[in-house]
């Protein structure tokens, strides 16, 4: 499916890009704001993932030098807002001086398929697809799943943005390095990036560049076409997008998203 083609059975709601005139503002944010060039880290949290997310955030702060300002963008359900505020405000002063946080409410397109987006793969997992249009004031960020643990400074991962060429929008790690263990090359019924696909659990996102492309409209088109063939939800859609636009992906090596399988 070419990115700009409109399928005959699409409705106007399915074609809309609903966040064009809107920015997602934080419901709660820290008083302290970063000085200088900060590393932006984003996570989406739904259901009972609060404690797991706090472990991830602690690991990020512990392995990153205190001179590197960190901004945490936490997108979650309303009932979890105060949990994250209270937990972060209890951190030792040395870490509270390094970080700032912005807590938002999970937001999906106000269209006929909004509930489908919310439930795709796992609750709220597809929120990351809409970050370019929701966080309009953010140039770039590192997106991670809640079960990530950092063993190396975020500054080292952030430095890969400077290695992007002029066409690259995002950085990801391969889903597998061996065809005998790869899921996409053995089971996928849709296009995927490269030989083995990519894993979206750790993702460098240049939001400024993504806003200048057909990212969101392509996601809607690909969802309409492949929605019965994407068991891994948003990760599958990301693979389909970069299969169509391979020149727009910066491929990182295995250590940046190591998984035991």
C-alpha positions in Angstrom: 0.0 0.0 0.0 1.5 3.3 -1.0 1.6 5.8 1.9 -0.7 8.4 0.3 -3.3 6.0 -1.3 -6.8 6.1 0.2 -8.5 2.8 0.4 -12.1 2.8 -1.0 -13.8 1.8 2.2 -12.1 4.3 4.5 -14.2 6.8 6.3 -13.2 10.4 7.0 -12.7 9.6 10.7 -10.2 6.9 9.7 -8.3 9.4 7.5 -8.1 12.2 10.0 -4.9 13.1 11.9 -6.7 14.3 15.0 -3.9 16.0 17.0 -2.8 18.6 14.4 -4.2 21.5 16.4 -3.5 20.1 19.8 -0.6 19.7 22.2 -0.7 17.3 25.2 0.1 19.4 28.2 1.3 17.9 31.5 -1.2 17.4 34.3 1.6 17.5 36.8 5.1 18.7 36.4 8.1 19.2 38.7 9.0 22.7 39.9 12.6 22.1 39.0 13.2 22.4 35.2 16.4 21.3 33.4 19.1 23.7 32.5 21.1 23.2 29.4 20.7 20.3 27.0 18.7 17.6 28.6 18.1 13.9 27.8 14.3 13.3 27.3 13.0 9.9 28.3 9.4 8.8 27.7 7.3 5.9 29.0 3.6 5.0 28.7 2.1 3.3 31.7 -1.2 1.5 32.0 -2.7 -1.1 34.3 -0.5 -2.3 37.2 2.9 -1.2 35.8 3.7 1.6 38.2 6.3 -0.2 40.4 8.0 -1.7 37.3 8.2 1.8 35.8 9.7 3.3 38.9 12.5 0.6 38.8 13.2 1.6 35.2 13.3 5.3 36.1 15.6 4.6 39.0 18.0 2.7 36.8 18.1 5.5 34.3 19.1 8.0 37.0 21.6 5.8 38.8 23.7 5.1 35.7 23.6 8.6 34.2 26.1 11.1 35.5 24.7 13.8 37.8 25.8 16.5 35.3 23.4 15.2 32.7 19.9 16.7 33.1 17.1 14.2 32.6 13.5 14.9 31.7 11.0 12.1 32.3 7.8 12.2 30.2 5.3 9.8 31.9 2.1 9.2 30.1 -0.4 7.3 32.2 -4.0 6.9 33.4 -5.4 9.6 35.7 -5.5 7.3 38.7 -1.7 6.9 38.5 -0.8 10.6 38.3 -0.2 11.2 42.0 1.6 7.9 42.4 4.4 9.0 40.1 4.5 12.5 41.6 4.8 11.2 45.1 7.4 8.5 44.2 9.7 10.9 42.4 9.4 13.6 45.0 10.7 11.1 47.6 13.9 10.6 45.7 17.1 11.8 47.5 18.0 15.4 46.8 21.0 14.5 44.6 18.7 12.8 42.1 15.9 15.3 42.4 18.4 18.0 41.3 19.2 16.1 38.2 15.7 15.2 37.0 12.5 17.0 36.1 9.3 15.2 35.3 6.1 15.8 33.3 3.1 13.6 33.8 0.4 13.4 31.1 -2.9 11.6 30.6 -3.1 8.9 28.0 -4.8 10.3 24.9 -5.9 8.5 21.8 -7.5 9.8 18.5 -11.1 11.0 18.9 -12.2 8.9 15.9 -14.3 5.8 15.1 -11.3 3.6 15.8 -10.0 5.2 19.1 -11.0 2.2 21.2 -9.1 -0.1 18.8 -6.0 1.9 19.2 -6.2 1.9 23.0 -6.5 -1.9 23.1 -4.0 -2.7 20.4 -1.6 -5.5 21.7 -1.5 -4.3 25.3 -3.4 -1.4 26.9 -2.0 2.0 25.8 1.0 0.4 24.0 0.1 2.2 20.8 0.3 5.6 22.5 3.9 5.9 21.3 2.7 6.1 17.6 1.1 9.4 18.4 3.9 11.1 20.3 5.1 13.4 17.5 1.7 15.1 17.3 1.1 15.0 21.1 4.4 16.3 22.4 4.9 19.2 19.9 7.3 21.1 22.1 9.7 18.2 22.3 12.4 17.8 19.6 13.6 14.3 20.4 13.2 11.6 23.0 14.1 8.1 24.0 11.0 5.9 24.3 11.2 2.7 26.4 8.9 0.0 27.6 8.2 -0.2 31.3 10.2 -3.3 31.8 13.5 -1.8 30.6 16.6 -1.7 32.8 19.4 0.7 32.1 22.9 -0.5 32.6 24.7 2.4 30.8 24.3 6.1 30.8 21.4 7.6 28.9 23.8 10.1 27.5 25.6 7.3 25.6 22.3 6.2 24.0 21.3 9.8 23.4 24.5 10.4 21.5 23.2 8.1 18.7 20.9 11.0 17.6 24.0 12.7 16.3 24.8 9.7 14.1 21.5 10.0 12.2 21.8 10.9 8.6 19.5 13.5 7.0 16.8 11.0 6.2 16.6 9.0 9.5 13.7 9.6 11.8 14.1 6.9 14.5 16.6 4.4 15.9 15.8 0.8 16.8 17.4 -2.5 17.5 16.8 -5.7 15.4 14.2 -8.2 16.7 16.7 -11.0 16.2 20.3 -11.6 15.0 19.7 -15.3 13.9 17.1 -16.4 11.5 16.4 -19.6 13.4 15.3 -17.5 16.4 13.6 -14.7 14.5 9.8 -14.3 14.8 9.1 -12.0 11.8 11.1 -14.0 9.2 9.3 -17.2 10.3 5.8 -16.2 11.1 4.9 -12.6 10.0 2.1 -12.2 7.4 2.9 -8.5 6.8 6.0 -6.6 5.7 8.8 -6.0 8.2 12.1 -4.2 8.3 15.2 -6.0 7.0 15.8 -9.7 7.4 14.5 -10.1 11.0 12.4 -7.0 11.8 13.0 -4.6 14.6 12.0 -4.5 18.3 10.3 -1.3 19.5 11.0 -1.6 23.3 13.8 1.0 23.0 13.3 3.6 20.4 15.1 6.9 19.6 12.5 9.2 18.1 13.3 12.5 16.4 9.8 14.0 16.8 10.6 17.1 14.7 11.4 14.9 11.7 8.5 12.5 12.3 6.1 15.5 12.3 7.4 16.4 8.8 6.6 13.0 7.3 3.5 10.9 6.7 4.1 8.9 9.9 0.7 9.2 11.5 -1.4 9.0 8.3 0.7 5.9 7.2 0.0 4.3 10.6 -3.7 4.7 10.0 -3.5 3.3 6.5 -1.4 0.3 7.6 -3.6 -0.4 10.5 -6.7 -0.5 8.2 -4.9 -2.9 5.8 -3.2 -5.2 8.3 -5.2 -5.0 11.5 -6.0 -8.8 11.4 -2.3 -9.7 10.9 -0.5 -7.7 13.6 -0.3 -9.8 16.9 2.4 -7.5 18.2 0.3 -4.4 17.6 2.2 -1.1 17.4 5.6 -2.9 17.0 4.2 -4.6 13.9 3.0 -1.3 12.5 6.4 0.3 13.1 8.0 -2.6 11.2 5.5 -2.1 8.3 6.3 1.6 8.2 10.1 1.0 8.0 9.7 -1.8 5.5 8.1 0.9 3.3 10.7 3.6 4.3 13.9 1.7 5.1 16.1 4.8 4.5 14.4 6.5 7.5 15.5 4.0 10.1 18.8 4.1 12.1 19.6 0.6 13.1 21.3 0.1 16.5 23.3 -2.9 17.7 22.0 -5.6 20.1 23.5 -4.1 23.4 21.1 -1.1 23.2 18.1 -3.3 23.6 19.3 -6.7 24.9 16.7 -9.3 25.5 17.4 -12.8 27.0 15.6 -14.5 24.2 
